[in-house]
């Protein structure tokens, strides 16, 4: 037996999977892992990848495309129902359910994340961090603040702030968000984004920039960026995202799930490997020791895991638990990319706010009808 897996190109994405596949108990699977750039992970077609790979580490917004194309093998019935139920209850936030579509489980969450706040501990004390979005605007008047805006992240940051301020986007197929909220949030984003040099940085690039820059005039705070536990071991620390005036904490759920392509034969040995990845031995022990970011609440609550991560999991758990799950219809991935281009154009003074909102809503309606490219 020889199996091919595809994950994403960051130690958090590949280190624990490659090491696990070399363990004596799993080496007979003949499982080898390749990695694609983060940008490919966020936008590549699962239909095409499923023709080449047996196992795919995926992002949950791709489920609509996967369901339409039949790219993935549903996991229902492959595991004991009591075990599946325990996994669902035992994962952080909506991580397990985010990989469920149309009554079928299409992947298992092996990694949990959400947009959280990142700050340089050498420039900002924890008790100085903004607790609300209003405070974040004031904070930006005296500190270098960056938003995560590259790729799809401009739209995700926009949506997260909408959630914090009381509106959850994407529930209405005819309207992504109310016009008044959209204009308010775009204005807030303009007030916050003083570090324009980071506009093209993906989350890894932004965190690298913050962690490597020793300058006291560097970026000191990002209110929303996908949390990466590995960066908590340097000058960066993470915290809950700012809340709205009513106390709502906005964030977008991330993380990854492991799926079987339609061509993959779910042998008992392979299912055993997946069960092991979801269990405490891997989630609380092996994955954190090999640069991973587990999905189980047992790991996020574990004192030893947190001690090794300088409190990363304890510090952002509230935000991850409450994170917004993006729509999963076929077309949303294309919409988030198109809408992000519009938001960046507005923040760079290329288009006015009214036109930006009209364009976002037009792209959203078209994506719902499957006609956005």
C-alpha positions as CSV (number, residue, x, y, z in Angstrom):
1,X,0.0,0.0,0.0
2,X,1.2,3.5,-0.8
3,X,-0.8,6.6,-0.1
4,X,-0.2,10.3,-1.0
5,X,-1.3,13.1,1.2
6,X,-1.3,16.9,0.6
7,X,-1.1,19.4,3.4
8,X,0.0,23.1,3.6
9,X,3.5,24.4,3.6
10,X,4.2,25.5,7.1
11,X,5.7,23.4,10.0
12,X,2.3,23.6,11.7
13,X,0.8,22.0,8.6
14,X,3.3,19.3,7.8
15,X,5.7,18.5,10.6
16,X,3.5,16.4,12.9
17,X,1.8,14.5,9.9
18,X,5.2,13.6,8.3
19,X,6.6,12.4,11.7
20,X,3.4,10.5,12.5
21,X,3.5,8.7,9.2
22,X,7.0,7.4,10.0
23,X,6.0,5.9,13.4
24,X,6.4,2.1,13.4
25,X,2.7,1.6,13.9
26,X,1.8,3.6,10.8
27,X,4.7,3.2,8.5
28,X,3.1,0.3,6.7
29,X,0.6,2.7,5.3
30,X,3.3,4.0,3.0
31,X,1.9,7.5,3.5
32,X,4.0,10.3,2.1
33,X,3.1,14.0,2.4
34,X,3.5,16.9,0.0
35,X,2.8,20.5,0.8
36,X,1.3,23.4,-1.1
37,X,1.7,27.1,-0.3
38,X,-0.8,28.7,2.1
39,X,-2.3,30.6,-0.9
40,X,-3.0,27.2,-2.6
41,X,-4.5,25.8,0.6
42,X,-6.9,28.8,0.7
43,X,-8.0,28.7,-2.9
44,X,-6.9,25.6,-4.9
45,X,-9.7,23.4,-6.4
46,X,-10.3,20.3,-4.3
47,X,-11.8,18.6,-7.4
48,X,-8.4,18.7,-9.1
49,X,-6.4,17.8,-6.0
50,X,-8.6,14.8,-5.2
51,X,-7.6,13.2,-8.5
52,X,-4.0,13.1,-7.4
53,X,-4.0,12.6,-3.6
54,X,-5.6,10.1,-1.2
55,X,-5.6,12.3,1.9
56,X,-6.2,16.1,1.8
57,X,-5.7,18.6,4.6
58,X,-8.5,21.2,3.8
59,X,-10.1,24.4,4.9
60,X,-13.8,24.1,5.7
61,X,-15.1,26.8,3.2
62,X,-14.1,24.4,0.4
63,X,-16.8,21.9,1.4
64,X,-19.4,23.4,-1.0
65,X,-17.1,22.8,-3.9
66,X,-16.2,19.4,-2.7
67,X,-19.8,18.4,-2.2
68,X,-20.8,19.6,-5.7
69,X,-17.9,17.8,-7.4
70,X,-17.9,14.6,-5.3
71,X,-14.2,15.1,-4.6
72,X,-14.3,13.8,-1.0
73,X,-15.4,10.5,0.5
74,X,-18.0,11.0,3.3
75,X,-16.7,9.7,6.6
76,X,-20.2,8.8,8.0
77,X,-20.4,5.1,8.9
78,X,-16.6,4.6,8.9
79,X,-16.2,5.2,12.7
80,X,-18.2,4.1,15.7
81,X,-21.0,6.6,16.3
82,X,-20.1,7.0,20.0
83,X,-16.5,7.7,19.0
84,X,-17.6,10.3,16.4
85,X,-19.9,11.9,19.0
86,X,-17.0,12.1,21.5
87,X,-14.8,13.8,18.9
88,X,-17.5,16.4,18.2
89,X,-18.0,17.2,21.8
90,X,-14.2,17.2,22.5
91,X,-13.1,19.6,19.8
92,X,-12.7,23.4,20.2
93,X,-15.7,25.6,19.2
94,X,-17.3,24.7,16.0
95,X,-14.3,22.9,14.6
96,X,-16.0,19.5,14.2
97,X,-19.3,20.8,12.8
98,X,-17.5,23.1,10.3
99,X,-16.6,20.0,8.3
100,X,-20.2,18.8,8.1
101,X,-22.3,19.6,5.1
102,X,-25.6,18.3,4.0
103,X,-25.8,15.9,6.9
104,X,-22.5,14.3,6.1
105,X,-19.1,14.5,7.8
106,X,-16.5,15.3,5.1
107,X,-13.4,15.8,7.2
108,X,-12.1,15.5,10.7
109,X,-10.6,18.5,12.5
110,X,-7.0,18.0,13.4
111,X,-6.1,21.6,13.9
112,X,-8.0,24.6,15.4
113,X,-7.5,28.3,14.9
114,X,-9.4,31.5,14.5
115,X,-8.5,35.2,14.0
116,X,-7.2,36.5,17.3
117,X,-5.1,39.5,18.4
118,X,-1.3,39.4,18.2
119,X,1.0,41.9,19.9
120,X,4.7,42.5,20.5
121,X,5.2,42.0,24.2
122,X,8.3,44.2,24.1
123,X,6.2,47.2,23.0
124,X,2.8,46.6,24.6
125,X,1.9,45.3,28.0
126,X,-1.0,42.9,28.1
127,X,-3.1,45.2,30.3
128,X,-2.8,47.9,27.6
129,X,-4.5,45.9,24.9
130,X,-7.8,47.2,23.5
131,X,-10.8,45.4,25.0
132,X,-13.2,46.8,22.4
133,X,-13.2,48.0,18.8
134,X,-13.7,51.5,20.0
135,X,-10.6,51.2,22.2
136,X,-8.7,49.7,19.2
137,X,-9.3,52.8,17.2
138,X,-8.0,55.0,20.0
139,X,-5.0,52.6,20.5
140,X,-4.2,53.0,16.8
141,X,-3.7,56.7,17.3
142,X,-0.6,56.0,19.4
143,X,0.7,52.6,18.2
144,X,1.5,51.0,14.8
145,X,-1.4,48.7,14.1
146,X,-1.8,46.4,11.1
147,X,-4.8,44.5,9.7
148,X,-4.5,41.1,8.0
149,X,-5.6,41.9,4.5
150,X,-3.8,39.7,1.9
151,X,-5.6,37.1,-0.1
152,X,-9.0,36.4,1.4
153,X,-8.1,37.9,4.8
154,X,-9.4,41.4,4.1
155,X,-13.0,40.0,3.8
156,X,-12.5,37.8,6.8
157,X,-11.3,40.7,8.9
158,X,-14.2,42.7,7.7
159,X,-16.7,39.9,8.5
160,X,-15.2,39.3,12.0
161,X,-15.7,43.0,12.9
162,X,-19.3,42.8,11.7
163,X,-19.9,39.8,13.9
164,X,-18.4,41.6,16.9
165,X,-20.6,44.6,16.3
166,X,-23.8,42.5,16.1
167,X,-24.4,41.3,12.6
168,X,-23.4,37.8,11.2
169,X,-22.7,38.0,7.5
170,X,-23.8,35.6,4.8
171,X,-27.1,34.3,6.3
172,X,-29.2,35.8,3.6
173,X,-28.6,34.6,0.0
174,X,-29.5,38.1,-1.3
175,X,-27.4,40.2,1.1
176,X,-24.0,39.6,2.7
177,X,-24.4,42.4,5.4
178,X,-26.5,45.5,5.9
179,X,-25.3,48.6,4.1
180,X,-25.0,50.6,7.3
181,X,-22.9,48.0,9.0
182,X,-20.6,47.6,5.9
183,X,-20.0,51.3,5.7
184,X,-19.3,51.5,9.5
185,X,-16.8,48.6,9.4
186,X,-15.0,49.9,6.3
187,X,-14.5,53.2,8.1
188,X,-13.3,51.5,11.2
189,X,-10.8,49.5,9.2
190,X,-9.5,52.7,7.6
191,X,-8.9,54.1,11.1
192,X,-7.1,51.0,12.2
193,X,-4.7,50.2,9.4
194,X,-1.7,52.4,10.0
195,X,0.9,49.8,8.8
196,X,0.2,49.9,5.1
197,X,3.5,48.1,4.3
198,X,1.9,44.9,5.5
199,X,-1.1,45.0,3.2
200,X,0.3,42.2,1.0
201,X,1.4,39.9,3.9
202,X,-0.5,36.7,4.5
203,X,-1.0,35.8,8.2
204,X,2.4,34.0,8.3
205,X,4.1,37.0,6.6
206,X,2.5,39.4,9.0
207,X,3.5,37.4,12.1
208,X,7.0,37.0,10.7
209,X,7.2,40.8,10.1
210,X,6.1,41.5,13.7
211,X,8.3,38.9,15.3
212,X,11.5,39.7,13.4
213,X,11.4,43.5,13.5
214,X,13.3,44.7,16.6
215,X,12.5,48.3,16.0
216,X,10.4,50.2,18.6
217,X,8.6,51.9,15.7
218,X,7.5,48.5,14.2
219,X,4.0,47.1,14.2
220,X,3.0,46.5,17.8
221,X,-0.5,45.1,17.4
222,X,-2.8,43.3,15.0
223,X,-6.4,42.9,16.3
224,X,-7.3,40.1,13.9
225,X,-4.9,37.5,12.5
226,X,-5.1,33.7,12.4
227,X,-3.2,32.5,15.5
228,X,-0.1,30.5,15.1
229,X,1.2,28.9,18.3
230,X,4.8,28.7,17.0
231,X,5.1,32.5,17.1
232,X,4.2,32.6,20.8
233,X,7.7,31.4,21.6
234,X,9.4,34.7,20.6
235,X,8.6,38.3,21.1
236,X,4.9,37.8,20.0
237,X,2.0,37.0,22.3
238,X,-1.7,36.4,21.4
239,X,-4.9,37.6,23.1
240,X,-8.6,37.5,22.5
241,X,-9.9,39.7,19.7
242,X,-11.5,43.0,20.6
243,X,-15.2,42.9,21.5
244,X,-18.1,45.0,20.3
245,X,-19.8,47.5,22.6
246,X,-22.3,44.8,23.6
247,X,-19.6,42.3,24.5
248,X,-19.7,40.2,21.3
249,X,-16.3,38.9,20.3
250,X,-15.9,38.7,16.5
251,X,-13.6,36.2,14.8
252,X,-13.5,33.9,11.8
253,X,-12.9,30.2,12.4
254,X,-9.9,28.7,10.7
255,X,-8.0,25.5,11.4
256,X,-7.8,22.4,9.2
257,X,-9.5,19.1,8.6
258,X,-8.2,15.9,7.2
259,X,-10.3,14.3,4.4
260,X,-10.3,11.3,2.2
261,X,-10.5,11.8,-1.5
262,X,-13.1,9.9,-3.5
263,X,-10.3,7.6,-4.8
264,X,-9.0,6.6,-1.4
265,X,-9.8,3.2,0.0
266,X,-10.6,3.6,3.7
267,X,-8.8,0.5,5.0
268,X,-8.9,-0.5,8.7
269,X,-5.3,0.6,9.0
270,X,-6.0,4.0,7.5
271,X,-9.0,4.5,9.7
272,X,-6.9,3.5,12.7
273,X,-4.4,6.2,11.8
274,X,-7.2,8.8,11.6
275,X,-8.6,7.7,14.9
276,X,-5.2,8.0,16.4
277,X,-4.8,11.6,15.1
278,X,-8.1,12.5,16.8
279,X,-7.2,10.9,20.1
280,X,-5.5,12.3,23.2
281,X,-2.2,10.6,22.5
282,X,-1.8,12.6,19.3
283,X,-3.8,15.8,20.1
284,X,-2.4,16.4,23.6
285,X,1.0,14.9,23.1
286,X,2.4,14.1,19.7
287,X,1.0,17.0,17.7
288,X,2.0,19.9,20.1
289,X,5.5,18.3,20.4
290,X,5.9,18.4,16.6
291,X,5.0,22.0,15.9
292,X,1.2,21.4,15.4
293,X,-1.8,23.2,16.7
294,X,-4.3,20.6,17.9
295,X,-8.1,20.8,17.7
296,X,-9.1,19.0,20.9
297,X,-10.3,20.9,23.9
298,X,-8.3,18.6,26.1
299,X,-5.1,19.9,24.5
300,X,-6.2,23.6,24.7
301,X,-7.0,23.2,28.4
302,X,-3.8,21.2,29.2
303,X,-1.4,23.1,31.5
304,X,1.7,21.4,30.1
305,X,0.7,22.2,26.6
306,X,0.0,25.8,27.5
307,X,3.3,26.1,29.4
308,X,5.2,25.0,26.4
309,X,3.3,27.5,24.3
310,X,3.6,30.4,26.7
311,X,-0.2,30.3,27.4
312,X,-1.2,30.6,23.8
313,X,-4.2,28.3,24.1
314,X,-5.6,29.7,27.3
315,X,-5.1,33.2,26.1
316,X,-7.3,32.9,22.9
317,X,-9.7,30.1,23.8
318,X,-12.7,32.4,24.3
319,X,-12.3,33.9,20.8
320,X,-11.9,30.5,19.1
321,X,-14.9,29.0,20.9
322,X,-17.1,31.9,19.6
323,X,-15.7,32.2,16.1
324,X,-18.0,32.6,13.1
325,X,-18.2,29.8,10.6
326,X,-18.0,31.0,7.0
327,X,-20.8,29.9,4.6
328,X,-20.0,26.7,2.8
329,X,-21.8,27.0,-0.5
330,X,-20.0,26.3,-3.7
331,X,-18.8,29.8,-4.7
332,X,-18.0,31.3,-1.3
333,X,-14.2,30.7,-1.7
334,X,-14.3,32.7,-5.0
335,X,-16.4,35.4,-3.3
336,X,-14.1,35.9,-0.4
337,X,-11.2,36.5,-2.8
338,X,-13.1,38.9,-5.0
339,X,-14.5,40.9,-2.0
340,X,-11.1,41.1,-0.4
341,X,-9.7,42.8,-3.6
342,X,-12.5,45.3,-3.3
343,X,-11.8,46.0,0.4
344,X,-8.1,46.4,-0.3
345,X,-8.9,48.8,-3.1
346,X,-11.0,50.9,-0.8
347,X,-8.4,51.0,1.9
348,X,-5.8,52.1,-0.7
349,X,-8.1,54.9,-1.8
350,X,-8.8,53.4,-5.2
351,X,-12.6,53.2,-4.8
352,X,-15.0,55.0,-2.5
353,X,-16.9,53.2,0.3
354,X,-20.3,53.3,-1.4
355,X,-18.9,51.7,-4.5
356,X,-17.0,49.1,-2.5
357,X,-20.2,48.1,-0.6
358,X,-22.1,47.8,-3.9
359,X,-19.4,45.7,-5.4
360,X,-19.2,43.4,-2.4
361,X,-22.9,42.8,-2.5
362,X,-23.0,42.3,-6.2
363,X,-20.2,39.7,-6.0
364,X,-22.0,38.0,-3.2
365,X,-25.2,37.6,-5.1
366,X,-23.4,36.4,-8.1
367,X,-21.5,33.9,-6.1
368,X,-24.7,32.5,-4.6
369,X,-25.8,31.9,-8.2
370,X,-22.5,30.2,-9.1
371,X,-21.6,32.8,-11.7
372,X,-18.6,34.5,-10.0
373,X,-15.2,33.5,-11.5
